[in-house]
Amino acid sequence: MPTTKKGTMTSKPEWGAIFDLDETLVLTSAIEPLRKKRVWPDVYAAFDKTQLPSGTLKFLRKVAEIAQPGVVTKSPRPYAERLLAHHGIELPVLAAYHDVTRIKPDPEALLLASRKLGIPSARCIYVGDDGNDVQAAQAAGMTPLGVCWGEHVEIGLKSISRTWDEAYEEIRRLLEG
């Protein structure tokens, strides 16, 4: 068990908060045409055209205090790792395209992430921006949480967070159950 600086025992959170990457943690629509061409050196060179939704880094620090964070993406691992590093996002778990045989909406990658976190899927929240994210979360036995950074989209949820503050409050509410 980890210890704090004063020597008191601490423990990891008993919940997981797993995030979709593109258009959830990082706004990547500006480089989508390059990604479709799969010319990865050009994609990497264009990372400066991507951005974080307002307050992302602060939000991730707060969430890490109450839930173990991770990322699931349909994108290739090298792309995901480089994009996260470009934006200064360090998360302990990443499940990417080549880590699984079936991609979202199949739950395989979400289940892999929960195993890597050491947390049962029923104790995980999956945050995404797309109907496939919701379907994958439900199929994995996770609680889906939707986020939307632009125009409202229908993804199959009654409530969608439009800021990280709203998402954090919803995560806290779900954890307190």
C-alpha positions in Angstrom: 0.0 0.0 0.0 1.4 3.5 -0.9 2.4 5.9 1.9 2.1 9.6 2.1 5.1 11.8 3.0 4.1 11.7 6.7 4.1 7.9 6.6 0.3 7.4 6.9 -1.2 4.7 4.8 -3.2 5.6 1.7 -4.9 3.4 -0.9 -5.8 3.6 -4.5 -9.4 4.6 -5.3 -11.7 1.7 -5.6 -13.4 3.1 -8.8 -12.1 3.6 -12.3 -12.8 6.5 -14.6 -11.9 5.6 -18.2 -11.9 8.1 -21.0 -12.3 8.0 -24.7 -9.4 10.0 -26.4 -10.5 11.7 -29.6 -13.1 14.5 -29.1 -13.3 13.6 -25.4 -10.0 14.2 -23.7 -8.4 15.9 -26.7 -10.2 17.8 -29.5 -8.8 16.3 -32.6 -11.3 17.1 -35.4 -8.8 19.5 -37.0 -6.5 16.6 -37.8 -9.1 14.1 -38.7 -8.5 14.4 -42.5 -4.8 13.6 -41.9 -5.7 10.7 -39.6 -7.9 9.2 -42.3 -5.0 9.2 -44.7 -2.9 7.4 -42.1 0.2 9.4 -42.9 1.4 9.3 -39.3 4.4 11.7 -39.5 2.0 14.4 -40.9 -0.5 13.6 -38.2 2.2 14.0 -35.4 3.4 17.2 -37.0 -0.1 18.6 -36.8 -0.7 18.0 -33.1 -0.4 21.7 -32.5 -3.8 22.0 -34.2 -5.4 19.9 -31.5 -6.5 21.3 -28.1 -7.8 20.3 -24.8 -11.3 21.1 -23.6 -11.1 23.9 -21.1 -9.9 22.7 -17.7 -8.9 19.1 -18.8 -5.6 18.9 -16.8 -7.2 20.2 -13.6 -10.1 17.9 -14.1 -7.9 14.9 -14.5 -6.0 15.7 -11.3 -9.2 16.0 -9.4 -10.6 12.8 -10.8 -7.4 10.9 -10.0 -8.2 11.6 -6.3 -11.5 9.7 -6.4 -11.0 7.2 -9.3 -8.2 5.5 -11.1 -8.0 7.0 -14.6 -7.4 5.3 -17.9 -7.9 5.8 -21.7 -9.5 3.6 -24.3 -9.2 4.5 -27.9 -9.9 3.0 -31.3 -6.7 4.8 -32.5 -3.3 3.2 -32.8 -1.2 3.1 -29.6 1.8 5.3 -30.9 -0.7 8.0 -32.0 -2.5 7.9 -28.6 0.7 7.9 -26.6 2.2 10.8 -28.6 -1.0 12.8 -28.5 -1.4 12.4 -24.7 2.3 13.3 -24.2 1.9 16.4 -26.4 -0.8 17.7 -24.1 1.0 16.7 -20.9 -1.5 14.0 -20.0 -0.1 11.1 -18.0 -2.5 8.3 -17.2 -1.5 4.9 -15.9 -3.6 2.8 -18.4 -4.1 2.9 -22.1 -6.0 0.4 -24.2 -5.6 1.2 -27.9 -6.5 -0.3 -31.3 -3.8 -2.9 -31.6 -4.3 -4.1 -28.0 -7.6 -5.8 -28.9 -9.1 -7.8 -31.7 -12.5 -6.0 -31.6 -13.0 -2.2 -31.3 -15.8 -0.1 -29.8 -18.7 -0.6 -29.7 -17.4 -4.0 -28.7 -16.5 -3.8 -24.9 -13.1 -5.7 -25.3 -10.9 -2.6 -24.9 -13.0 -1.3 -21.9 -12.7 -4.6 -20.2 -9.0 -4.7 -20.9 -8.6 -1.2 -19.3 -10.6 -2.2 -16.2 -8.4 -5.4 -15.8 -5.2 -3.2 -16.2 -6.6 -0.9 -13.5 -7.4 -3.9 -11.3 -11.0 -2.7 -10.9 -14.1 -4.7 -11.8 -15.9 -3.2 -14.8 -19.0 -2.6 -12.7 -17.0 -0.1 -10.6 -15.9 1.9 -13.7 -17.3 4.9 -15.4 -16.6 5.3 -19.1 -16.6 8.9 -20.4 -17.1 9.4 -24.1 -18.7 11.6 -26.8 -20.2 9.1 -29.1 -23.0 6.5 -29.2 -20.4 3.7 -29.7 -18.8 4.8 -26.4 -22.2 4.4 -24.6 -22.8 1.0 -26.2 -19.4 -0.2 -25.3 -19.7 1.0 -21.7 -23.1 -0.7 -21.3 -21.8 -3.9 -22.9 -18.8 -3.9 -20.5 -21.1 -3.4 -17.5 -19.7 0.1 -16.9 -21.6 3.3 -16.3 -21.5 5.6 -19.4 -21.1 9.3 -19.0 -21.4 11.5 -22.0 -19.6 14.7 -22.7 -20.2 17.2 -25.5 -17.9 20.1 -26.3 -19.8 21.7 -29.2 -23.3 21.3 -30.6 -25.4 18.8 -28.7 -25.4 15.3 -30.3 -27.7 12.4 -29.5 -25.6 9.5 -28.1 -28.3 7.6 -26.2 -28.0 9.3 -22.7 -30.5 11.5 -20.9 -27.8 13.8 -19.6 -24.6 15.0 -21.2 -22.0 17.1 -19.5 -20.9 20.2 -21.4 -18.0 21.1 -19.1 -15.4 19.1 -17.0 -17.0 20.6 -13.9 -20.3 19.1 -14.8 -18.6 15.8 -15.6 -16.7 15.8 -12.3 -19.9 16.4 -10.3 -21.7 13.6 -12.2 -18.7 11.2 -11.4 -18.8 12.2 -7.7 -22.6 11.6 -7.7 -22.2 8.2 -9.3 -19.4 7.1 -6.9 -21.4 8.2 -3.9 -24.3 6.2 -5.4 
